[in-house]
Amino acid sequence: MSAKVFTRQDVESHNTTGDLWVVIDSKVYDLTKFKDMHPGGVGVLLHPDVAGQDATEAFYGLHKQEVLDRPQYKRLVIGTIKDEVSLIASPGPGEVSLVPYAEPTWLTPGYHSPYFKETHRKYQKAIRQFVDDVITPDAALNGARGKRPSAEVTEKMAELNLFAMALGPGKHLKGLKLLNGLVTPEEFDPFHELIASQELVRCGDRGYGDGIMGGLIIGLPPVMNFGSEELKQKVLPEIFSGKKFICLAISEAHAGSDVFGLQTYAKKTEDGKHWIINGTKKWITGGTYADYFSTGCKTDDGFTVILIPRVEGVETKPIKTSYSPSAGTAYVTFENVKVPVENTLGPEGGGIFVILSNFNHERWVMCCSSARSQRYIIERCLKWINQRKAFGKTLANQPVVRAKIAAMISRAEAIQAWLENITYQMCNMSYKRQASLLAGQIALLKAYSTRSAQQTAQDAVQIFGGRGITQSGMGAEIEHYYRTVTFDSLLGGSEDVLADLGTRQAIKAMPKNSKL
């Protein structure tokens, strides 16, 4: 049926089981054939306030806008109401949200920033468009199914050199065409990396996000910074092209944050040309898919990091966690695995420096993601409290609800401001200087970010009520966030350990002549 123009009086007469119309946001929907397929039952649609009436308020009290954007429901539109226009629309792919505090200040119309330049704005727009068009649909499909990101997505990411950019600025970018030439390797800085990290979060599936990038971000830097030139020339192109995957294998059942408590052992052969490795690793992000494992091992000299390829003797088993198996979380077994000594990353016995140098970047990336994911929840809460009614008023009229929103916003803004300041320091410090001056700051920021995130998750569930613990419908994102938010509080160093690290760094830097 072609679209027509109706009056509200025209619609009112279509209010029976055999002839059922409703109005939603000035559009007229014919639900006659759809009514028996309605998940909520026929009775809801035949209610006197719905059948033949304007059901806009009733609809948005139960459903998201994305429901109406689906092709099967768009086909139900038969016309519009005379002299009225649609007021509600989903942001298009790549568009910035106009919901207050849904975006960091630098992206919000009317605001300014001393950090972000035009190159960053163009980069952000292109990355968001790519995430919305390519990554988010795949995350919705494969994240729910617990499958790894599709080969098509990783190929497209590799074409834009997104895997290479995930490691930040550096020599590894030299000669690469970044994002179809939108940014040059020379001008690429930590703020570009911050943008990419935060935009990826918008795919909406935490496990999928870790599966597509998590293993690389923490597993490849030890190779890039401490591997031999021959090893780098072989491994980096394989990873950047998306043809092979890598992970960091440190944690064990007997040793989490206690790196020196590891039991995986590497012993050299008599001719000194190979390592023979035995042991197990647990909770290894991306391990299920990995072709390479940057592995912490005990050696006769102490603690050494070795790059282990997936060869005979290497086995992985998936571990079920609170988030999607798309993350590839694995239990890894090494049984008499033979690896050339050329695969040693850094000096023998000097593995602790290799790992510690990796932590700052890993934790900073997690802060980027945590800050953005909290805004993701704030946006949904603000939308919900303005469309959901209780006790005859929207939730936005309830002081207790507004207090929760105020706390969410305050935390998110504080985290982003601190994060941007640290990122600016990274732009102006050598890698060695960063390790000296930023380790404590990043540790404290991560601890604060993840604790704030857990509070925001709890508050969001209270605001959404039963929907906040339901894995579909209006509160699906809230439920997912609440279920997976604790990962950040553990990965890369637990909150308590990092808070103590930041404090110890401060105490260590105290001037000896400083007294009350």
Helices and strands as residue ranges (DSSP letters): E 4-6, H 8-12, E 15-16, E 19-24, E 27-30, G 35-37, H 42-45, H 56-60, H 65-69, H 71-74, E 77-81, G 105-107, H 118-130, I 131-135, H 136-138, I 139-143, H 144-145, H 151-159, H 162-165, G 171-173, G 179-181, H 190-201, H 206-209, I 210-214, H 215-219, H 221-226, H 229-240, E 246-249, G 259-261, E 265-268, E 274-284, E 292-299, E 302-309, E 314-318, G 325-327, E 330-340, G 341-343, E 344-345, H 351-387, E 389-390, E 393-394, G 395-397, H 399-427, H 431-437, H 439-464, G 465-469, G 473-475, H 476-484, H 486-490, H 495-508
